[in-house]
Amino acid sequence: MRSFACNLVSRAAVARLSGKWIQRETAARELARGTRLGAATAVAGLFILAAPAVAADPPTLTGSAPVAARGPGMVWFTYTIDVVVGLDSAKLTTHQDSLLPADAGSVTFDGTAVARSQIAVSGGDLTIPLGTVATGAHTVRFTARVPAAPSTVTRSTADLSYGQAGVTQDSLHSAAVVVDINEPDIEVLSDFGDPVPEQPVGTGTFGGWDFSVRNIGFGAPPTTLRFTVPEGLDMTAMDVQRETSPPVPLRCSPSTPGQLECPLGTLAYREFVGVSITFAASASAIPARRPAWPSRPLRIKALIRIHRTTPSPCRSGSPG
C-alpha cells in the first residue's frame, strides 16, 4: 500500500510539473509570437508613415521655342503638359534667361488668355495658376522680349507644381530651352574676287589689297579682322583703315609673328566695312638660291573673329 501510495504521489507530482512546464512553454511561445507580430506591425507602421507620396502616373513637362531669334523683338515659348491622371491643381513657374524676360500680358493656357492679375511676376519670371487640369495634352504659351544685343546663347526652364489624388506631389522640372539670340554671320570678301590673281611685286615695291567685311546675320558683336602675312612683306609698311567717310585708321597690332589683328568694333546687321592694306616686299621674299628673274608667290590670309558673350548661367532642367 505504501509503495502504491508513493507511486500515486510521484505520478501526481510529475503531472503537476509537466503541466507547469507545458504552460511555461506555451506562454513563452505565445510571448515570442506576440513579440514577432508586434515587431512586424511596428515596422509596417513605420514603413507606411515614411513612404513618400508618389503619383502613379505623373505628368510630363516639355518646353520649346525657336532655335534662334533676333532683337529688338520677341520670341514665343511653349510648355506642353501631358496628363495621364487628372491634376487636382497645378501652377507653372518660369525660370527665364536674364536676357529673355517673360511678358505677363501674353500668357495663354490651352489658347485662352490668363488674366494678368492672376499671374505672379518676379523679375523676368512668371508663376501661372492653371487650376484643375484634366487628362490630355495642355499648352502654356507666353512671349519673351529679345534685346538688340548682345549676341549669345540663352537657356530657360520651367517648373510644374501640382497635386494629384489628393496629395501634393514633387515639382516637375523641364529640360533647358535653348535660344540663340542675335546670331551673327560675318563674311570676308576680297575685292579681287576668287581666286585672287597673282601680281608681281619687286623688292621695295608697294602693293595693296582691299577687303570687304559685312555682317549678313544679326546682332552687333565686337569683331576682329586678322591678317596672316607671309615672310617677305615689310610689316612696318602695313596700313589698315576702315573705309568710311572720312576713312578711319584702325589700330592693328601683331598677335603672333606674321600676324596682324585689327579690331573693327561692333558690326550691326547688314553693316559694311571696307578694309584696305598696303605693304612693301622686302629682300627676304627672294630665296637665297634663285634662277634668273625669280618669282615667289606671297599669300595673305584674312580671317574674321567674332566675340560672343558667354552663355548665361541657368538651372538645368531634369526630372525631379
MARTORVO-388419 format. One record per residue: z, x, y of N, C-alpha, C, CB in turn; residue in one letter. Coordinates in pm, whole numbers, plus 50000, padded with zeros to 5 digits. Glycine has a CB too. Layout:
# residues N
ZXYZXYZXYZXYa
...
***
This chain:
# residues 320
500005008449880500005000050000500005008750125501224990550001m
500805019150122500885027850239499555034450265501965038450220r
498945038750154497645045350168496615035550221497175051250033s
496655023550173495705013550217495905010250364495825001050131f
497185009450406497515006450545497045017650635499015004150563a
497235030050591496785041650671495285041450688497225054950606c
494635037950579493175037350588492715026850688492565034350451n
493405015350689493055004850784493265009450927493864992250757l
494425016350948494725021451084493685031551125496135027851090v
493315040351034492325050851067490985044651100492165060750950s
490595034651018489305028251045489315021051180488975018350934r
490455014551210490565007451338490485017351454491884999351346a
491135028951438491125039051544489715044451564492105050451512a
489065046951449487685052051458486805041851525487115055551319v
486985029051491486185018451552486415017751701486505004951488a
487725019251741488025018751884487375030651956489545018751907r
487535042351892486945054451953485425053251961487335066951872l
484815048151853483355046551853482915036651959482865042051716s
483655025851975483305016052077483375021852217484215003952067g
484455029752242484575035952374483445045952399485945043052388k
483095053352290482025063352306480695056352337481885071952177w
480445045252265479215037652289479195032052430479065026352187i
480365027052477480435021752612480175032652717481805015352637q
480785044552690480585055552785479115059852789481485067652748r
478495060652667477095064552661476215054352732476645066152515e
476505041452707475715030852770475855031252922476135017252717t
477115033152966477365033853110476645045753172478865034653139a
476695057053099476055069153151474545067153161476365081253061a
473995060653055472555058253058472175048753171472095052552924r
472965038353189472675028853297472795035553433473625016853289e
473835044253445474025051453570472835060453599475305059653567l
472395067553493471245076553512470005068553546471005084953385a
469825057453474468665049153501468705043553642468565037853399r
469865039353683470025034053819469785044753923471415028153838g
470255056853895470045067853990468575070854006470785080453945t
467855071153888466435073753897465705062753971465855075353759r
466085050253942465465039154012465755039654160465935025953955l
466995043154193467365044054334466595054854405468855046454348g
466485066354337465745077354398464295073654419465855089854313a
463715067254315462325063254327462135053154439461815057554195a
463075043954449462995033854554463115040354691464085023354537t
464015050054704464195056854831462965064754870465395066154825a
462385071754772461175079454800460045070154842460765087754678v
459905059054768458845049654802459055044054941458785038354699a
460305041354976460605036055108460245046055216462065032355118g
460575058855193460225069255290458715070455304460815082755249l
457995069655193456535070855197455925059655280455945070755055f
456425047655260455875036255333456145037555483456465023055279i
457335042055516457685043355656456925054555723459175045655671l
456635065455648456005077155707454495076255710456405089455633a
453895066955636452435066255628451855062355764451985056155520a
450815069855816450195066455944449315054155930449375078255997p
449075047856043448185036356044446755041256048448475027056165a
446015038855942444635043355932443745031255909444465053755818v
442705029955992441795018755975440945020955851440895017056100a
440755010155774439945011355653438495014255687440044998555570a
437995008555795436605010455837436585013355987435734997955802d
436855025656027436875028856171435475028056230437475042956195p
435375025356360434065025156425433535039356446434155017656561p
432315040556491431735053456529431335052856675430505056956439t
431335064656739431025065656882429985076656900432305068656966l
428835073156957427755082656976427245081957119426605079856877t
427165093557185426685094057323425275099657331427615102357407g
424545095657435423195100657456422845100257604422175092457374s
421875108657641421375109257778420085117357775422435115757876a
419255116657878418065125257883418465139957873417265122758013p
417635147957807417975162057787417895169857917417055168257683v
417165164858015417025171958142416965161858256415765181058142a
417445165958372417425157458491417395166458613418655147758495a
416885161158723416845168958846417455160958960415405173158881r
417965168159057418575161559171417885165159302420025165259177g
418235157859407419225147159403418675134659334419685143659545p
419525128559255419105116759181420235111959092417855119559099g
419885105258984420895100258892420325100658751421345085758930m
421235100058652420855100358511421715089958436421035114758450v
421105083158339421815072858262422495079058141420845061858217w
423745075158118424485078557996424665065757915425875085158029f
424505067057783424685055657692425615059657579423325050857636t
426645051457555427545053557441427425041357349429035055657487y
427055044157223426885033557124428095033057033425595035757041t
428655021057016429835018856931429405010056814431025012257013i
429455015456694429125007856573430425003356507428265016256473d
430614990156495431854984356445431604977356312432444974356548v
432354981456208432264975156076433294964056063432464985655963v
434514966756106435594956756111435954954856257436854961256025v
436004942256301436224939256441437434946156501436374924556458g
437354949156631438434955756703439234945556783437884966856796l
440564946456773441424937256848441264939556998442904938956807d
441174952157035440984955857176440424969957178442334954957258s
439754973657288439174987057298438944990457444437844987957218a
438935003557472438565008557605437895022157589439815009457699k
436945024857676436195037457672436575045757794434655034857668l
436945058357770437285067557878436285079157878438745072857863t
435635081457992434635092058001435285105258041433545088158102t
434645116057999435035129658039433755136658084435765137657921h
433355133658208432095138558260432185153158304431655129958376q
431075160258289430985173358350431205171658501429595180058320d
431845181558563432195180258705430965178658794432995192358750s
429785183058746428565181858825427885168258810427595192658787l
428355160058715427745146958690428805135958696427045146758553l
429355132958813430365122458823429775108758793431005122458962p
430525100658720430075087258682430215077458798430865082158560a
429315067658803429315057458908429925044558852427855054758961d
431075040658905431775028858853431015015958881433165027858915a
430125016058978429375003959012428165001458923428945004559154g
427915010558827426715009158743427025005658598425925021858747s
428275003058564428685001558424428254988058368430205003158411v
427684988458245427374976258172427914977458029425834973458171t
428294966157971428714965557832427864955157763430244962157820f
427054959557668426094950857600425194943657700426824940657512d
424784950957804423864945657902424484937558012422874937557835g
425774934858005426464927058108427254936358199427394916458044t
427124934458329427824943058425429334941358412427384939858568a
430054952458419431514952258417431994953058561432104964158330v
432884944058600433344943458738433984956658779434334931958757a
433634960958897434194973558950435704973158956433624976459088r
436274961658983437724960358996438454962258864438074946759053s
437744960658751438384962158619438364976758570437684953258518q
437644985358637437454999158592438415008458666435995003758613i
439095016858589439975026958649439175039658672441215029858556a
439265045058794438495056858832439455068558853437665054258960v
439125079958793439905092158811438935103658835440835094958688s
438755107258962437775117358995436385112558960438085130458922g
435685120058874434355115958830434365108858698433465127658823g
435545104658648435665098158517436055083558531436695105558431d
435715075858427435985061558426436735057558300434675053558437l
437615047558311438215040858196437755026458200439795041958196t
436995022458099436305009558099436905000457992434785011458074i
437534989358030438074980057930436954972357862439074970257994p
437034971257729435994964257653436494951357590435454973257545l
437824949457586438384937357527438194937057377437754925057588g
438124925057319437884923457175436424926657144438234909057128t
436224934757042434864939157008434534934256867434734954757018v
433494926456854433104920656725432324930756641432274907856746a
432134927156516431344935456424429914936956476431344929456282t
429364949056462427994951456505427884963656595427444939356578g
426704965856653426444977156743426584972556887425024983056718a
427294980456966427544977257107427244989557192429014972357128h
426834987357317426494998457405427224997357538424984999057427t
427685008957585428255010357719427335019857795429755015657715v
426855015657912425945023957990426455025358133424525017857990r
426165036958191426505039458331425655050958381428035042558349f
425575052358512424815063258571425755074058622423905058058685t
425215086158634425935097358693425045103758798426355107758583a
425645108158908424885114359016424535128758981425685113859147r
423295132659007422825146258982422665153359115421465146158902v
423305164859134423165172059261421845179659268424325181859281p
421455183559388420225191259405420375205559354419805191459552a
421575210259346421875223759296423295223259242421715234859409a
423635232259151422885243659102421985239758983423845254759061p
421385250058925420595248458803421455253158687419245256458810s
421825243758598422765247258491422685237158378424205248058546t
423465239358275423565230358160424925223558164423355238158024v
424955210358153426205202858160426565196958024426095191658265t
427855194258006428355188157881429375177457916428975198957787r
429185165657860430085154357886430455147657754429445144057983s
431645141557748432095134557628432765121357667433075143357547t
433225113857567433965101457591434935099057476432995089457607a
435995091457503436985087457402436995072257390438405092857440d
437175067457267437325053157242438735050757189436255047957142l
439535043557266440875039457223440785024857177441945041257339s
441385021657061441205008157008442345004256914439865007056936y
442454991256894443364985756795442564978156690444404976556860g
443034978756564442304972356455443304967456352441284982156390q
443104955256305444004949156206445444948956255443924956556072a
445614946656384446954945656440447664958856461447774937156354g
446974969856444447604983056456446794991456555447684990156317v
447514998556644446855007856736446405020356659447795011756854t
445135023456666444585034556589444455047056674443225030756531q
444205058456607443975070856679442655070056756443965082956582d
442615076456873441405076156955440245083256885441665082657092s
439065078556915437835084156858437145092356967436895072956802l
436715104456934436085113457031434595114957000436785127357032h
433775114457103432335116357083431985131157084431535108957191s
430835134357029430305147857043429825149757187429135150456941a
429635162257227429225165157364427795160257389429335180157393a
427585154357505426245150357551425765161057648426265136057618v
424705168057612424225179557690423045175257777423805191357596v
423125178257907422045175458001421785188058082422405163258094v
420535192558079420115204258157419645199258294418965212458083d
420375202858398420025197658531419315208458614421295192758606i
418345203658690417585212358782417025224558711418475216758898n
416375222058598415835233158521414645239458594415405228458381e
414715252558624413615258958695412515263458599414125270958775p
411365266158654410255271758578409465280458676409335260458513d
409735293358675409155302558771407925309158711410185313258814i
406825309158785405635315958740405315327658833404445306258733e
404805338558775404415350458849402935352958820405295362858811v
402115353058923400685355058907400215366658993399915342158944l
399255374158942398625384659020397405379059089398245396658931s
397215382559215396065377459289394755383159238396225380459434d
394815393359153393605398759095393115390158978393835413059048f
393935381158934393585373158817394005380358691392095370258815g
393595374858579393975380358449392745381158360395095371658382d
392365392858306393095405458319392855412158454392695414858207p
393755421258490393635428358616392605439558602395015434058660v
391605440358691390605450958679391195464558711389425448158771p
390665475058647391105488658674390555493258808390675498158562e
391395500858881390995506159010391285521159014391735498659126q
390315529459052390585543859061391475546859182389275551759071p
392485554859160393405558959266393585573959256394785551459255v
393155581359359393315595859359394695599959408392245602359444g
395005612759389396305617859431396465616159581396455632659392t
397585610159622397855607959762397175595859820397455619859839g
396385588959741395685577059789396595564859779394385574659709t
396565556659883397385544659882396635533259815397785540660025f
397385524659751396825512859689397715500859716396625514959539g
397315489259672398115477259695397975467059584397725470859825g
398935457859583398945447359481399615435159541399675452059350w
399075423559511399655411059559400075402359441398645403459649d
401255396259455401765387259352402125373959417402995393459279f
401995363459340402425350159383403565345659292401245339859380s
404625341259354405805336459280406065322059323407065345559306v
406155312859225406335298759259407235292059157404985291559266r
408065283059206408935275059120408205261959088410345272359187n
407685260858966406975248758926407905239158850405755252158840i
409175243158839410175234258780411005228158890411085241958680g
412325227058868413205220958967414365230358997413725207158918f
415215226159085416375234359118415995245159218416965240658993g
416995252059266416795262859363417655274759322417135258259507a
417325281159210418165292159163417845305159236417995294059013p
418835313859256418545327359308417625334559210419865335459330p
416575340559263415535346459179415295360959218414225338559190t
415075369459120414825383659143413505387659077415995392259088t
412685394859152411415399959101411605414759068410245397859204l
411275418458945411445432358902410075438558872412365433158776r
409825449958932408615457658906408955469458816407965462459038f
408165471258713408255483258630407075492258668408245479758476t
407375503858725406365512658783406165524658692406765517158925v
404925527858655404685539258567404875552558641403275538558509p
405085562858566405185576258623403895579758694405505586658514e
404015585358812402825588958888402665580959015401625587258805g
403425570259032403395562859157404595567259241403405547459133l
404335570559365405375575359455406295563759489404765581659584d
407495563959438408435552959457408795551159604409685555259375m
408835561859681409235560859821408175554059906409535574659878t
406965552959851405885546759928405785531859902404565553359895a
406685526259816406605512059786407005503859909407515508559666m
406275493159931406565484060041406425469959989405605486660163d
407515462459989407515448859935407965439360044408445447659809v
407265428360061407635418760163407355404560115406875421560295q
408105395460172407905381260144406895375960244409255373260152r
405805370660194404705366860282404945353360345403395366660204e
405745353560448405975341660528405335344360664407515338160541t
405565335860758405025337860892406175338060992403985326860928s
406565349761043406025363161011406565368060877406385373161123p
405935378560818406405384060691407845389060702405495395360646p
408585387560593409985391960588410105403260486410945380060551v
410485415260529410655426160432411745423060332410965439260505p
411535426860209412525425060102413205438360076411875419459972l
414485437760060415245449960032415285452159881416695448960091r
414385460459836414315463359693415095476059664412845464759647c
415675476759548416455488559511416175492059366417975486159533s
416145505059335415925509059196417065504259107415775524359185p
416725498258994417755493958899417925504358789417415480258838s
416785508858735416765519758637415575528458675416675514458487t
415465540658623414315548958655412995541758625414385562158577p
412125541558725410835535058707410835520158732410355537558572g
411955514558786412015500158811412535497458951412895493258707q
412005486959010412495481859138412855467259122411445483659250l
413975463159179414395449259177414415444059319415775447559110e
413755432559340413645426659473414195412459470412165426659521c
415375409959525415895396359532415035387759625417355396359580p
414585376359575413745367359653414535356059717412655361559566l
415815355159685416605343959734416385331659648416275340959879g
416685319959703416535307459627415115302159640417535296959675t
414605296859530413275290759528413425276159490412325298259429l
413175267259586413255252959558412005248459482413415244859690a
412015236059437410895230459362409605231759443411165215659325y
408585237759381407265239859437407235249959552406705226859485r
408315256859577408285266859683407485278959638409725271059722e
406675284259730405755295159700406175307559779404285291159733f
406145318859713406445331659778405365341559739407865336959737v
404755348059840403795358659814404465372059832402575357459906g
404215381159740404825394459744403725404859740405825396459627v
403725413859837402755424759842403455437959822401985424659976s
402835446859748403385460159730402295470359763403905462159584i
402705481559818401795492859841402395505159775401555495359994t
401555514059733402025525959663401045537459685402195523059512f
401485549359650400635561259657400775568759526400995570359778a
399655573259472399675580959348400055595359377398305580359277a
400885601059292401305614959307400635623559201402835616059297s
400805636859213400165646059119400675644158978400385660359163a
401885638658961402435636958827401665626658746403885632958835s
400795619058814399995609358741398875615858663399425599158837a
398565628458694397465635458629398025644258519396645643758732i
397555643258398398065651658289397815666458317397415647658156p
398685675158260398545689558281397245694658221399735697058220a
396895689958103395625693558041394665681958059395805696957889r
393545684558126392665673558158391235678558162393045667158290r
390295670358124388885673758141388475671758286387995665358048p
387215674658314386735672458449386765657558481385305678158467a
387045654458608387135640758656388045632258566385735634558664w
389315636158562390215628858472390535614958526391515636858450p
390945606458439391455593258479392585589358385390315582458476s
393535582258440394675577858360395065563958406395885587758371r
395085554358316395435540758360396905539758398395115530558249p
397175533258510398545530858556398785515858554398775536758700l
399805511758486400065497458470401375493758538400105493658320r
401325483158613402525477958680402875464558617402295476458835i
404135463058581404625450558525405485443458629405425452958394k
405275430558642406105422358731406785411658648405255415958845a
408095411858645408875402058570409795394558666409695408858458l
410115382258630410995374158713412305371958639410335360658749i
413395372058711414705369258651415355358058730415615382058649r
415805347858658416415336158719417905336658695415815322958663i
418665334758800420125335058789420645320658782420775342658910h
421025316458660421545302858643423045303458628420915296058520r
423715293058674425165292858669425655291158527425715281858756t
426885295358502427475294058370427745279458338428785302258361t
427445274858215427715260958180429165257258207427385258358034p
429365244958256430705240558290431565238758165430655227558367s
432835243158171433695240758055434045226058043434975249158064p
434035220857922434365206957899434885205557758433145197857922c
435825196757734436375194957600435275190957503437495184257600r
435165198057395434145195057296434535182757216433925207057202s
433535175057174433805162857101433895165256951432735152657130g
434855158656887434985159556741435725147256693435725172556697s
435465143156569436185131456517437685133956517435715128156375p
438445124456555439885126356561440625114456509440335129256700g
***
